[in-house]
Amino acid sequence: MDELFASLMGWAVSLSGYATPATLPDIAAVPHATLEAAACAGRHCKVLGWFPPGQRIYIDDRLDPRQSLYASSIVVHEMVHYLQQQSGRYAAPYTCDQAMAMEREAYAAQQEYLVRYGVYEPVGISMHNAGCVLTAEQH
């Protein structure tokens, strides 16, 4: 799978404009419940990939990026997050506005990856209604 992940990183670099990283992240396939616990605070959600700051990308173990274009697009999406971290453009902890910008970038790369293979799959549509809410503490 290393060759596949190296190829998908090439796509992430090409589509995002970030520099090629010195090292590839680790990719770990985990049960969906693990992703829900980590990325969705234990709530049921549709998460299929997750990249917390660090060196490891987590993908749902039901996905097969070798056999599914959509599954490989999820890896590309998460690799964009890895590239964002490596670039230093965004520093954790992220503001809400930064997190939104990062997600939009990753979804745009994922969508373009699919389109270049001649497939239109609506990804990131939940981002159309997402936003940051100002609170009294944020003045």
The first five atom37 places (N, CA, C, CB, O) and aatype in JSON, in Angstrom:
{
  "aatype": [12, 3, 6, 10, 13, 0, 15, 10, 12, 7, 17, 0, 19, 15, 10, 15, 7, 18, 0, 16, 14, 0, 16, 10, 14, 3, 9, 0, 0, 19, 14, 8, 0, 16, 10, 6, 0, 0, 0, 4, 0, 7, 1, 8, 4, 11, 19, 10, 7, 17, 13, 14, 14, 7, 5, 1, 9, 18, 9, 3, 3, 1, 10, 3, 14, 1, 5, 15, 10, 18, 0, 15, 15, 9, 19, 19, 8, 6, 12, 19, 8, 18, 10, 5, 5, 5, 15, 7, 1, 18, 0, 0, 14, 18, 16, 4, 3, 5, 0, 12, 0, 12, 6, 1, 6, 0, 18, 0, 0, 5, 5, 6, 18, 10, 19, 1, 18, 7, 19, 18, 6, 14, 19, 7, 9, 15, 12, 8, 2, 0, 7, 4, 19, 10, 16, 0, 6, 5, 8],
  "atom_mask": [
    [1, 1, 1, 1, 1],
    [1, 1, 1, 1, 1],
    [1, 1, 1, 1, 1],
    [1, 1, 1, 1, 1],
    [1, 1, 1, 1, 1],
    [1, 1, 1, 1, 1],
    [1, 1, 1, 1, 1],
    [1, 1, 1, 1, 1],
    [1, 1, 1, 1, 1],
    [1, 1, 1, 0, 1],
    [1, 1, 1, 1, 1],
    [1, 1, 1, 1, 1],
    [1, 1, 1, 1, 1],
    [1, 1, 1, 1, 1],
    [1, 1, 1, 1, 1],
    [1, 1, 1, 1, 1],
    [1, 1, 1, 0, 1],
    [1, 1, 1, 1, 1],
    [1, 1, 1, 1, 1],
    [1, 1, 1, 1, 1],
    [1, 1, 1, 1, 1],
    [1, 1, 1, 1, 1],
    [1, 1, 1, 1, 1],
    [1, 1, 1, 1, 1],
    [1, 1, 1, 1, 1],
    [1, 1, 1, 1, 1],
    [1, 1, 1, 1, 1],
    [1, 1, 1, 1, 1],
    [1, 1, 1, 1, 1],
    [1, 1, 1, 1, 1],
    [1, 1, 1, 1, 1],
    [1, 1, 1, 1, 1],
    [1, 1, 1, 1, 1],
    [1, 1, 1, 1, 1],
    [1, 1, 1, 1, 1],
    [1, 1, 1, 1, 1],
    [1, 1, 1, 1, 1],
    [1, 1, 1, 1, 1],
    [1, 1, 1, 1, 1],
    [1, 1, 1, 1, 1],
    [1, 1, 1, 1, 1],
    [1, 1, 1, 0, 1],
    [1, 1, 1, 1, 1],
    [1, 1, 1, 1, 1],
    [1, 1, 1, 1, 1],
    [1, 1, 1, 1, 1],
    [1, 1, 1, 1, 1],
    [1, 1, 1, 1, 1],
    [1, 1, 1, 0, 1],
    [1, 1, 1, 1, 1],
    [1, 1, 1, 1, 1],
    [1, 1, 1, 1, 1],
    [1, 1, 1, 1, 1],
    [1, 1, 1, 0, 1],
    [1, 1, 1, 1, 1],
    [1, 1, 1, 1, 1],
    [1, 1, 1, 1, 1],
    [1, 1, 1, 1, 1],
    [1, 1, 1, 1, 1],
    [1, 1, 1, 1, 1],
    [1, 1, 1, 1, 1],
    [1, 1, 1, 1, 1],
    [1, 1, 1, 1, 1],
    [1, 1, 1, 1, 1],
    [1, 1, 1, 1, 1],
    [1, 1, 1, 1, 1],
    [1, 1, 1, 1, 1],
    [1, 1, 1, 1, 1],
    [1, 1, 1, 1, 1],
    [1, 1, 1, 1, 1],
    [1, 1, 1, 1, 1],
    [1, 1, 1, 1, 1],
    [1, 1, 1, 1, 1],
    [1, 1, 1, 1, 1],
    [1, 1, 1, 1, 1],
    [1, 1, 1, 1, 1],
    [1, 1, 1, 1, 1],
    [1, 1, 1, 1, 1],
    [1, 1, 1, 1, 1],
    [1, 1, 1, 1, 1],
    [1, 1, 1, 1, 1],
    [1, 1, 1, 1, 1],
    [1, 1, 1, 1, 1],
    [1, 1, 1, 1, 1],
    [1, 1, 1, 1, 1],
    [1, 1, 1, 1, 1],
    [1, 1, 1, 1, 1],
    [1, 1, 1, 0, 1],
    [1, 1, 1, 1, 1],
    [1, 1, 1, 1, 1],
    [1, 1, 1, 1, 1],
    [1, 1, 1, 1, 1],
    [1, 1, 1, 1, 1],
    [1, 1, 1, 1, 1],
    [1, 1, 1, 1, 1],
    [1, 1, 1, 1, 1],
    [1, 1, 1, 1, 1],
    [1, 1, 1, 1, 1],
    [1, 1, 1, 1, 1],
    [1, 1, 1, 1, 1],
    [1, 1, 1, 1, 1],
    [1, 1, 1, 1, 1],
    [1, 1, 1, 1, 1],
    [1, 1, 1, 1, 1],
    [1, 1, 1, 1, 1],
    [1, 1, 1, 1, 1],
    [1, 1, 1, 1, 1],
    [1, 1, 1, 1, 1],
    [1, 1, 1, 1, 1],
    [1, 1, 1, 1, 1],
    [1, 1, 1, 1, 1],
    [1, 1, 1, 1, 1],
    [1, 1, 1, 1, 1],
    [1, 1, 1, 1, 1],
    [1, 1, 1, 1, 1],
    [1, 1, 1, 1, 1],
    [1, 1, 1, 1, 1],
    [1, 1, 1, 0, 1],
    [1, 1, 1, 1, 1],
    [1, 1, 1, 1, 1],
    [1, 1, 1, 1, 1],
    [1, 1, 1, 1, 1],
    [1, 1, 1, 1, 1],
    [1, 1, 1, 0, 1],
    [1, 1, 1, 1, 1],
    [1, 1, 1, 1, 1],
    [1, 1, 1, 1, 1],
    [1, 1, 1, 1, 1],
    [1, 1, 1, 1, 1],
    [1, 1, 1, 1, 1],
    [1, 1, 1, 0, 1],
    [1, 1, 1, 1, 1],
    [1, 1, 1, 1, 1],
    [1, 1, 1, 1, 1],
    [1, 1, 1, 1, 1],
    [1, 1, 1, 1, 1],
    [1, 1, 1, 1, 1],
    [1, 1, 1, 1, 1],
    [1, 1, 1, 1, 1]
  ],
  "atom_positions": [
    [[0.82, -1.2, 0.0], [0.0, 0.0, 0.0], [0.86, 1.25, 0.0], [-0.93, 0.0, 1.2], [0.36, 2.34, -0.3]],
    [[2.14, 1.12, 0.34], [3.0, 2.3, 0.38], [3.02, 3.03, -0.96], [4.41, 1.91, 0.78], [3.01, 4.26, -0.99]],
    [[3.05, 2.28, -2.07], [3.06, 2.92, -3.39], [1.76, 3.68, -3.63], [3.27, 1.89, -4.49], [1.78, 4.78, -4.19]],
    [[0.64, 3.09, -3.22], [-0.64, 3.77, -3.37], [-0.65, 5.06, -2.57], [-1.8, 2.85, -2.91], [-1.05, 6.11, -3.08]],
    [[-0.22, 5.0, -1.3], [-0.24, 6.19, -0.46], [0.73, 7.26, -0.97], [0.1, 5.82, 0.98], [0.44, 8.45, -0.85]],
    [[1.86, 6.85, -1.53], [2.78, 7.82, -2.13], [2.13, 8.5, -3.33], [4.11, 7.12, -2.55], [2.28, 9.7, -3.52]],
    [[1.4, 7.73, -4.13], [0.69, 8.29, -5.27], [-0.4, 9.26, -4.82], [0.08, 7.17, -6.12], [-0.57, 10.34, -5.39]],
    [[-1.14, 8.87, -3.79], [-2.21, 9.74, -3.28], [-1.64, 11.01, -2.67], [-3.06, 8.99, -2.23], [-2.26, 12.07, -2.73]],
    [[-0.45, 10.92, -2.07], [0.2, 12.12, -1.57], [0.56, 13.03, -2.74], [1.47, 11.77, -0.73], [0.43, 14.25, -2.64]],
    [[1.0, 12.45, -3.84], [1.29, 13.24, -5.02], [0.06, 14.02, -5.49], [0.0, 0.0, 0.0], [0.16, 15.18, -5.86]],
    [[-1.09, 13.35, -5.46], [-2.33, 14.03, -5.8], [-2.6, 15.17, -4.81], [-3.5, 13.04, -5.8], [-2.95, 16.27, -5.23]],
    [[-2.45, 14.91, -3.53], [-2.73, 15.93, -2.51], [-1.83, 17.14, -2.7], [-2.54, 15.35, -1.1], [-2.28, 18.28, -2.58]],
    [[-0.56, 16.9, -3.0], [0.39, 18.0, -3.23], [-0.03, 18.78, -4.47], [1.84, 17.45, -3.39], [-0.1, 20.01, -4.44]],
    [[-0.29, 18.07, -5.55], [-0.64, 18.71, -6.82], [-1.92, 19.54, -6.7], [-0.81, 17.65, -7.91], [-1.98, 20.66, -7.19]],
    [[-2.92, 18.99, -6.05], [-4.22, 19.66, -5.97], [-4.28, 20.77, -4.92], [-5.29, 18.65, -5.68], [-5.1, 21.68, -5.03]],
    [[-3.43, 20.69, -3.91], [-3.48, 21.69, -2.83], [-2.47, 22.81, -3.01], [-3.24, 21.02, -1.51], [-2.67, 23.93, -2.52]],
    [[-1.38, 22.52, -3.72], [-0.33, 23.52, -3.89], [0.68, 23.55, -2.76], [0.0, 0.0, 0.0], [1.61, 24.36, -2.78]],
    [[0.52, 22.68, -1.77], [1.49, 22.6, -0.68], [2.73, 21.85, -1.16], [0.87, 21.91, 0.56], [2.68, 21.1, -2.13]],
    [[3.82, 22.07, -0.48], [5.08, 21.41, -0.82], [5.02, 19.92, -0.49], [6.26, 22.07, -0.09], [4.3, 19.5, 0.41]],
    [[5.79, 19.14, -1.22], [5.92, 17.72, -0.94], [6.6, 17.55, 0.42], [6.72, 16.98, -2.06], [7.65, 18.14, 0.65]],
    [[6.01, 16.76, 1.31], [6.61, 16.59, 2.63], [7.83, 15.68, 2.59], [5.58, 16.02, 3.6], [7.99, 14.86, 1.68]],
    [[8.69, 15.84, 3.57], [9.89, 15.01, 3.66], [9.54, 13.56, 3.95], [10.83, 15.55, 4.75], [10.23, 12.64, 3.51]],
    [[8.47, 13.35, 4.69], [8.04, 12.0, 5.04], [6.53, 11.88, 4.86], [8.44, 11.63, 6.5], [5.79, 12.86, 4.97]],
    [[6.1, 10.67, 4.57], [4.67, 10.4, 4.47], [4.11, 10.11, 5.86], [4.39, 9.21, 3.52], [4.82, 9.58, 6.71]],
    [[2.84, 10.47, 6.09], [2.23, 10.1, 7.36], [1.95, 8.6, 7.4], [0.94, 10.9, 7.6], [1.88, 7.95, 6.35]],
    [[1.79, 8.07, 8.59], [1.31, 6.7, 8.74], [-0.18, 6.71, 8.43], [1.61, 6.13, 10.18], [-0.87, 7.7, 8.71]],
    [[-0.68, 5.63, 7.88], [-2.11, 5.47, 7.62], [-2.58, 4.28, 8.44], [-2.42, 5.27, 6.07], [-2.05, 3.18, 8.31]],
    [[-3.57, 4.52, 9.28], [-4.09, 3.44, 10.13], [-5.58, 3.25, 9.85], [-3.85, 3.76, 11.62], [-6.36, 4.19, 9.92]],
    [[-5.95, 2.03, 9.52], [-7.36, 1.68, 9.35], [-7.91, 1.28, 10.71], [-7.54, 0.53, 8.3], [-7.36, 0.41, 11.37]],
    [[-8.99, 1.93, 11.11], [-9.57, 1.69, 12.44], [-11.08, 1.51, 12.31], [-9.24, 2.86, 13.41], [-11.68, 1.94, 11.32]],
    [[-11.7, 0.87, 13.31], [-13.15, 0.71, 13.27], [-13.85, 2.07, 13.29], [-13.63, -0.14, 14.46], [-13.34, 3.05, 13.84]],
    [[-15.03, 2.11, 12.66], [-15.8, 3.34, 12.6], [-16.05, 3.92, 13.99], [-17.12, 3.1, 11.88], [-15.99, 5.13, 14.18]],
    [[-16.32, 3.06, 14.95], [-16.58, 3.52, 16.32], [-15.38, 4.28, 16.89], [-16.92, 2.33, 17.23], [-15.56, 5.22, 17.67]],
    [[-14.19, 3.88, 16.52], [-12.98, 4.59, 16.97], [-12.95, 6.0, 16.4], [-11.7, 3.82, 16.56], [-12.63, 6.95, 17.11]],
    [[-13.3, 6.13, 15.13], [-13.36, 7.46, 14.51], [-14.43, 8.32, 15.18], [-13.64, 7.35, 13.0], [-14.19, 9.5, 15.46]],
    [[-15.59, 7.75, 15.43], [-16.66, 8.5, 16.09], [-16.22, 8.97, 17.47], [-17.92, 7.64, 16.21], [-16.49, 10.11, 17.86]],
    [[-15.55, 8.1, 18.21], [-15.1, 8.47, 19.56], [-14.1, 9.61, 19.51], [-14.48, 7.26, 20.26], [-14.15, 10.53, 20.33]],
    [[-13.19, 9.56, 18.56], [-12.13, 10.56, 18.49], [-12.55, 11.84, 17.79], [-10.93, 9.98, 17.79], [-12.28, 12.94, 18.29]],
    [[-13.2, 11.72, 16.65], [-13.49, 12.89, 15.82], [-14.86, 13.52, 16.09], [-13.4, 12.52, 14.38], [-15.09, 14.68, 15.75]],
    [[-15.76, 12.77, 16.69], [-17.14, 13.25, 16.88], [-17.58, 13.21, 18.33], [-18.1, 12.42, 16.04], [-18.77, 13.17, 18.64]],
    [[-16.59, 13.22, 19.23], [-16.88, 13.22, 20.67], [-17.83, 12.1, 21.07], [-17.47, 14.56, 21.09], [-18.67, 12.27, 21.96]],
    [[-17.7, 10.94, 20.41], [-18.49, 9.77, 20.77], [-19.88, 9.75, 20.17], [0.0, 0.0, 0.0], [-20.61, 8.77, 20.36]],
    [[-20.28, 10.8, 19.46], [-21.6, 10.82, 18.82], [-21.54, 10.04, 17.51], [-22.08, 12.28, 18.56], [-20.5, 9.94, 16.87]],
    [[-22.69, 9.48, 17.13], [-22.75, 8.84, 15.82], [-22.59, 9.91, 14.76], [-24.09, 8.04, 15.63], [-23.24, 10.95, 14.82]],
    [[-21.74, 9.65, 13.78], [-21.51, 10.61, 12.7], [-21.0, 9.85, 11.48], [-20.49, 11.72, 13.13], [-20.72, 8.65, 11.55]],
    [[-20.88, 10.56, 10.38], [-20.49, 9.94, 9.11], [-19.0, 10.01, 8.84], [-21.23, 10.58, 7.97], [-18.57, 9.81, 7.7]],
    [[-18.19, 10.3, 9.84], [-16.74, 10.44, 9.64], [-16.15, 9.17, 9.04], [-16.05, 10.77, 10.97], [-16.45, 8.06, 9.49]],
    [[-15.31, 9.35, 8.01], [-14.64, 8.23, 7.37], [-13.12, 8.36, 7.43], [-15.09, 8.1, 5.93], [-12.4, 7.4, 7.16]],
    [[-12.64, 9.55, 7.79], [-11.21, 9.79, 7.93], [-10.99, 10.88, 8.96], [0.0, 0.0, 0.0], [-11.86, 11.71, 9.2]],
    [[-9.8, 10.87, 9.56], [-9.5, 11.85, 10.6], [-7.99, 12.03, 10.68], [-10.08, 11.42, 11.97], [-7.23, 11.07, 10.69]],
    [[-7.59, 13.29, 10.75], [-6.18, 13.59, 10.95], [-6.04, 14.54, 12.13], [-5.55, 14.19, 9.68], [-6.27, 15.74, 11.99]],
    [[-5.66, 14.0, 13.29], [-5.32, 14.89, 14.4], [-3.89, 15.36, 14.18], [-5.49, 14.16, 15.8], [-3.12, 14.68, 13.49]],
    [[-3.51, 16.48, 14.73], [-2.11, 16.89, 14.56], [-1.16, 15.74, 14.93], [-1.79, 18.14, 15.44], [-1.37, 15.04, 15.93]],
    [[-0.16, 15.56, 14.15], [0.8, 14.47, 14.38], [1.27, 13.88, 13.08], [0.0, 0.0, 0.0], [1.45, 14.59, 12.09]],
    [[1.49, 12.57, 13.08], [2.06, 11.88, 11.93], [1.19, 10.73, 11.44], [3.42, 11.35, 12.27], [1.64, 9.92, 10.63]],
    [[-0.06, 10.64, 11.9], [-0.9, 9.49, 11.53], [-2.27, 9.95, 11.06], [-1.05, 8.54, 12.71], [-2.92, 10.78, 11.69]],
    [[-2.67, 9.39, 9.95], [-4.01, 9.57, 9.4], [-4.81, 8.32, 9.72], [-3.98, 9.85, 7.85], [-4.3, 7.21, 9.58]],
    [[-6.04, 8.5, 10.15], [-6.93, 7.38, 10.46], [-8.03, 7.32, 9.41], [-7.53, 7.52, 11.88], [-8.64, 8.33, 9.08]],
    [[-8.27, 6.12, 8.88], [-9.37, 5.94, 7.96], [-10.23, 4.77, 8.43], [-8.86, 5.69, 6.51], [-9.75, 3.85, 9.09]],
    [[-11.49, 4.83, 8.1], [-12.45, 3.79, 8.47], [-12.0, 2.47, 7.85], [-13.89, 4.17, 8.0], [-11.7, 2.4, 6.66]],
    [[-11.96, 1.44, 8.66], [-11.46, 0.15, 8.16], [-12.4, -0.53, 7.16], [-11.21, -0.77, 9.32], [-12.05, -1.57, 6.6]],
    [[-13.58, 0.03, 6.95], [-14.48, -0.51, 5.93], [-14.1, -0.01, 4.54], [-15.93, -0.13, 6.25], [-14.61, -0.51, 3.54]],
    [[-13.21, 0.99, 4.46], [-12.8, 1.56, 3.19], [-11.64, 0.77, 2.59], [-12.4, 3.02, 3.36], [-10.77, 0.26, 3.3]],
    [[-11.64, 0.68, 1.27], [-10.52, 0.06, 0.56], [-10.03, 1.02, -0.51], [-10.94, -1.32, -0.06], [-10.53, 1.0, -1.63]],
    [[-9.04, 1.86, -0.19], [-8.57, 2.84, -1.16], [-7.95, 2.23, -2.41], [-7.58, 3.74, -0.5], [-7.77, 2.93, -3.41]],
    [[-7.61, 0.95, -2.38], [-7.08, 0.29, -3.58], [-8.18, 0.0, -4.58], [-6.37, -1.02, -3.21], [-7.95, 0.0, -5.79]],
    [[-9.37, -0.24, -4.08], [-10.48, -0.68, -4.94], [-11.55, 0.39, -5.16], [-11.13, -1.89, -4.35], [-12.37, 0.26, -6.06]],
    [[-11.55, 1.44, -4.35], [-12.62, 2.44, -4.41], [-12.03, 3.84, -4.61], [-13.47, 2.4, -3.12], [-11.22, 4.31, -3.82]],
    [[-12.46, 4.48, -5.69], [-12.02, 5.84, -5.95], [-12.47, 6.77, -4.83], [-12.56, 6.33, -7.29], [-11.71, 7.64, -4.39]],
    [[-13.7, 6.59, -4.37], [-14.2, 7.43, -3.28], [-13.34, 7.24, -2.02], [-15.67, 7.1, -2.97], [-13.0, 8.22, -1.36]],
    [[-13.0, 6.02, -1.69], [-12.17, 5.75, -0.51], [-10.8, 6.41, -0.67], [-12.01, 4.23, -0.28], [-10.29, 7.0, 0.28]],
    [[-10.21, 6.33, -1.86], [-8.92, 6.96, -2.05], [-9.04, 8.48, -1.98], [-8.31, 6.54, -3.39], [-8.09, 9.16, -1.59]],
    [[-10.2, 9.03, -2.37], [-10.4, 10.49, -2.25], [-10.41, 10.94, -0.8], [-11.7, 10.9, -2.94], [-10.01, 12.05, -0.49]],
    [[-10.87, 10.07, 0.07], [-10.87, 10.39, 1.5], [-9.43, 10.45, 2.0], [-11.69, 9.35, 2.31], [-9.09, 11.32, 2.81]],
    [[-8.59, 9.56, 1.53], [-7.17, 9.59, 1.91], [-6.54, 10.89, 1.4], [-6.42, 8.35, 1.34], [-5.77, 11.52, 2.12]],
    [[-6.86, 11.28, 0.17], [-6.34, 12.54, -0.37], [-6.77, 13.7, 0.53], [-6.83, 12.77, -1.84], [-5.96, 14.56, 0.87]],
    [[-8.04, 13.73, 0.91], [-8.56, 14.78, 1.8], [-7.73, 14.86, 3.08], [-10.04, 14.52, 2.14], [-7.29, 15.94, 3.48]],
    [[-7.53, 13.72, 3.72], [-6.78, 13.71, 4.98], [-5.31, 14.07, 4.76], [-6.89, 12.33, 5.66], [-4.68, 14.68, 5.62]],
    [[-4.77, 13.69, 3.61], [-3.38, 14.05, 3.31], [-3.24, 15.56, 3.13], [-2.9, 13.33, 2.04], [-2.2, 16.13, 3.46]],
    [[-4.27, 16.22, 2.62], [-4.23, 17.69, 2.54], [-4.11, 18.27, 3.95], [-5.49, 18.24, 1.82], [-3.37, 19.23, 4.17]],
    [[-4.84, 17.69, 4.9], [-4.7, 18.16, 6.29], [-3.28, 17.96, 6.8], [-5.7, 17.42, 7.2], [-2.74, 18.82, 7.5]],
    [[-2.68, 16.85, 6.46], [-1.29, 16.61, 6.84], [-0.38, 17.66, 6.22], [-0.84, 15.19, 6.41], [0.51, 18.2, 6.89]],
    [[-0.6, 17.97, 4.95], [0.2, 18.99, 4.27], [-0.01, 20.37, 4.89], [-0.15, 19.04, 2.79], [0.93, 21.16, 5.0]],
    [[-1.22, 20.66, 5.3], [-1.5, 21.93, 5.96], [-0.66, 22.04, 7.23], [-3.01, 22.05, 6.3], [-0.06, 23.08, 7.51]],
    [[-0.62, 20.96, 8.0], [0.18, 20.94, 9.23], [1.66, 21.13, 8.9], [-0.04, 19.63, 10.01], [2.34, 21.94, 9.52]],
    [[2.15, 20.36, 7.93], [3.56, 20.41, 7.58], [3.98, 21.8, 7.07], [3.88, 19.36, 6.53], [5.13, 22.21, 7.26]],
    [[3.07, 22.5, 6.44], [3.39, 23.81, 5.86], [3.6, 24.88, 6.93], [2.27, 24.24, 4.92], [4.29, 25.87, 6.69]],
    [[3.01, 24.68, 8.1], [3.09, 25.7, 9.14], [2.13, 26.85, 8.92], [0.0, 0.0, 0.0], [2.1, 27.8, 9.7]],
    [[1.34, 26.77, 7.87], [0.37, 27.84, 7.57], [-0.67, 27.98, 8.67], [-0.31, 27.58, 6.23], [-1.14, 29.08, 8.96]],
    [[-1.03, 26.87, 9.26], [-2.02, 26.85, 10.33], [-1.36, 26.27, 11.58], [-3.3, 26.02, 9.93], [-0.75, 25.19, 11.52]],
    [[-1.46, 26.96, 12.68], [-0.87, 26.47, 13.93], [-1.96, 26.05, 14.91], [0.04, 27.56, 14.57], [-2.9, 26.8, 15.18]],
    [[-1.83, 24.84, 15.42], [-2.77, 24.35, 16.43], [-2.49, 25.05, 17.75], [-2.66, 22.79, 16.59], [-1.33, 25.34, 18.03]],
    [[-3.48, 25.33, 18.57], [-4.89, 25.05, 18.33], [-5.46, 26.01, 17.29], [-5.69, 25.14, 19.64], [-5.14, 27.2, 17.27]],
    [[-6.31, 25.47, 16.43], [-6.86, 26.24, 15.33], [-8.06, 27.06, 15.8], [-7.27, 25.33, 14.18], [-8.84, 26.63, 16.64]],
    [[-8.19, 28.26, 15.23], [-9.4, 29.03, 15.45], [-10.5, 28.37, 14.61], [-9.22, 30.56, 15.08], [-10.21, 27.55, 13.74]],
    [[-11.71, 28.72, 14.88], [-12.83, 28.19, 14.1], [-12.66, 28.59, 12.63], [-14.19, 28.7, 14.66], [-12.86, 27.76, 11.74]],
    [[-12.31, 29.83, 12.38], [-12.13, 30.28, 10.99], [-11.03, 29.48, 10.29], [-11.81, 31.78, 10.95], [-11.16, 29.14, 9.12]],
    [[-9.94, 29.19, 11.0], [-8.86, 28.39, 10.4], [-9.35, 26.97, 10.11], [-7.64, 28.36, 11.34], [-9.07, 26.43, 9.04]],
    [[-10.06, 26.38, 11.05], [-10.57, 25.02, 10.86], [-11.5, 24.96, 9.66], [-11.31, 24.53, 12.13], [-11.46, 24.0, 8.88]],
    [[-12.34, 25.98, 9.5], [-13.25, 26.02, 8.36], [-12.46, 26.14, 7.05], [-14.25, 27.2, 8.5], [-12.77, 25.45, 6.07]],
    [[-11.47, 27.0, 7.02], [-10.64, 27.18, 5.82], [-9.91, 25.88, 5.48], [-9.63, 28.32, 6.02], [-9.8, 25.51, 4.31]],
    [[-9.4, 25.2, 6.49], [-8.68, 23.95, 6.26], [-9.61, 22.89, 5.68], [-8.06, 23.44, 7.57], [-9.23, 22.17, 4.76]],
    [[-10.81, 22.79, 6.21], [-11.77, 21.81, 5.69], [-12.16, 22.14, 4.26], [-13.02, 21.75, 6.57], [-12.25, 21.24, 3.41]],
    [[-12.4, 23.39, 3.98], [-12.77, 23.78, 2.61], [-11.65, 23.44, 1.62], [-13.1, 25.28, 2.55], [-11.92, 22.95, 0.53]],
    [[-10.41, 23.69, 2.01], [-9.27, 23.34, 1.17], [-9.21, 21.84, 0.9], [-7.96, 23.81, 1.82], [-9.01, 21.4, -0.23]],
    [[-9.38, 21.07, 1.95], [-9.3, 19.6, 1.82], [-10.45, 19.06, 0.97], [-9.31, 18.93, 3.2], [-10.24, 18.18, 0.14]],
    [[-11.65, 19.59, 1.18], [-12.78, 19.14, 0.36], [-12.61, 19.55, -1.1], [-14.1, 19.71, 0.92], [-12.98, 18.8, -2.0]],
    [[-12.06, 20.73, -1.34], [-11.83, 21.17, -2.72], [-10.85, 20.23, -3.42], [-11.29, 22.62, -2.75], [-11.07, 19.87, -4.58]],
    [[-9.8, 19.84, -2.75], [-8.83, 18.9, -3.34], [-9.47, 17.54, -3.57], [-7.59, 18.76, -2.44], [-9.26, 16.91, -4.61]],
    [[-10.26, 17.08, -2.61], [-10.94, 15.79, -2.75], [-11.89, 15.82, -3.94], [-11.71, 15.43, -1.45], [-11.92, 14.89, -4.74]],
    [[-12.65, 16.91, -4.06], [-13.6, 17.02, -5.17], [-12.87, 17.04, -6.51], [-14.46, 18.29, -5.02], [-13.28, 16.37, -7.46]],
    [[-11.79, 17.81, -6.59], [-11.02, 17.9, -7.83], [-10.41, 16.55, -8.2], [-9.93, 18.97, -7.7], [-10.35, 16.18, -9.37]],
    [[-9.95, 15.81, -7.2], [-9.4, 14.47, -7.43], [-10.45, 13.59, -8.11], [-8.94, 13.81, -6.09], [-10.17, 12.92, -9.1]],
    [[-11.66, 13.6, -7.58], [-12.73, 12.79, -8.15], [-13.08, 13.25, -9.57], [-13.98, 12.85, -7.26], [-13.24, 12.43, -10.48]],
    [[-13.19, 14.56, -9.76], [-13.54, 15.11, -11.06], [-12.51, 14.74, -12.11], [-13.68, 16.63, -10.98], [-12.86, 14.45, -13.26]],
    [[-11.24, 14.75, -11.73], [-10.19, 14.41, -12.7], [-10.26, 12.95, -13.15], [-8.83, 14.68, -12.11], [-9.71, 12.59, -14.19]],
    [[-10.95, 12.13, -12.37], [-11.21, 10.75, -12.78], [-12.57, 10.62, -13.46], [-11.14, 9.81, -11.57], [-13.02, 9.52, -13.76]],
    [[-13.22, 11.77, -13.72], [-14.49, 11.77, -14.42], [-15.69, 11.42, -13.57], [0.0, 0.0, 0.0], [-16.72, 11.0, -14.08]],
    [[-15.55, 11.59, -12.26], [-16.63, 11.24, -11.34], [-17.07, 12.49, -10.59], [-16.18, 10.14, -10.35], [-16.25, 13.22, -10.04]],
    [[-18.38, 12.71, -10.55], [-18.89, 13.78, -9.68], [-19.54, 13.11, -8.5], [-19.9, 14.72, -10.43], [-20.54, 12.41, -8.64]],
    [[-18.98, 13.33, -7.36], [-19.49, 12.81, -6.09], [-19.54, 14.01, -5.16], [-18.58, 11.62, -5.51], [-18.5, 14.57, -4.83]],
    [[-20.73, 14.41, -4.73], [-20.79, 15.6, -3.87], [-20.12, 15.33, -2.52], [-22.25, 16.04, -3.66], [-20.65, 14.6, -1.68]],
    [[-18.97, 15.94, -2.32], [-18.26, 15.82, -1.04], [-18.24, 17.19, -0.39], [-16.81, 15.27, -1.24], [-18.17, 18.22, -1.06]],
    [[-18.3, 17.19, 0.93], [-18.2, 18.45, 1.67], [-19.44, 19.31, 1.6], [0.0, 0.0, 0.0], [-19.37, 20.5, 1.91]],
    [[-20.57, 18.74, 1.21], [-21.76, 19.57, 1.1], [-22.21, 20.12, 2.44], [-22.89, 18.78, 0.47], [-22.89, 21.14, 2.5]],
    [[-21.84, 19.46, 3.52], [-22.19, 19.97, 4.85], [-21.47, 21.29, 5.13], [-21.84, 18.94, 5.94], [-21.88, 22.04, 6.01]],
    [[-20.39, 21.56, 4.4], [-19.63, 22.81, 4.6], [-20.42, 24.03, 4.13], [-18.29, 22.74, 3.86], [-20.12, 25.15, 4.54]],
    [[-21.43, 23.82, 3.28], [-22.22, 24.96, 2.8], [-22.97, 25.64, 3.93], [-23.2, 24.49, 1.73], [-23.21, 26.85, 3.89]],
    [[-23.33, 24.88, 4.94], [-24.08, 25.43, 6.06], [-23.23, 25.6, 7.31], [-25.26, 24.56, 6.37], [-23.75, 26.01, 8.35]],
    [[-21.96, 25.3, 7.22], [-21.08, 25.39, 8.39], [-20.55, 26.81, 8.52], [-19.91, 24.39, 8.27], [-20.38, 27.53, 7.54]],
    [[-20.31, 27.18, 9.75], [-19.75, 28.5, 10.0], [-19.33, 28.62, 11.45], [0.0, 0.0, 0.0], [-19.5, 27.7, 12.25]],
    [[-18.77, 29.76, 11.75], [-18.31, 30.02, 13.11], [-19.3, 30.97, 13.78], [-16.87, 30.62, 13.11], [-19.72, 31.97, 13.19]],
    [[-19.66, 30.65, 15.0], [-20.58, 31.48, 15.75], [-19.76, 32.34, 16.71], [-21.62, 30.62, 16.52], [-18.94, 31.83, 17.47]],
    [[-20.0, 33.64, 16.67], [-19.32, 34.54, 17.59], [-19.99, 34.47, 18.96], [-19.32, 36.01, 17.05], [-21.22, 34.44, 19.07]],
    [[-19.18, 34.43, 19.98], [-19.7, 34.44, 21.34], [-19.25, 35.72, 22.02], [-19.22, 33.2, 22.13], [-18.4, 36.45, 21.5]],
    [[-19.8, 35.99, 23.16], [-19.47, 37.2, 23.9], [-17.97, 37.23, 24.26], [-20.32, 37.3, 25.18], [-17.39, 38.31, 24.38]],
    [[-17.36, 36.06, 24.42], [-15.93, 36.0, 24.8], [-15.02, 36.34, 23.62], [-15.58, 34.62, 25.34], [-13.83, 36.57, 23.84]],
    [[-15.52, 36.37, 22.4], [-14.69, 36.56, 21.23], [-14.58, 38.02, 20.79], [-15.21, 35.74, 20.11], [-14.04, 38.28, 19.71]],
    [[-15.06, 38.95, 21.55], [-15.03, 40.37, 21.12], [-13.67, 40.79, 20.71], [-15.52, 41.28, 22.23], [-13.47, 41.94, 20.32]]
  ]
}
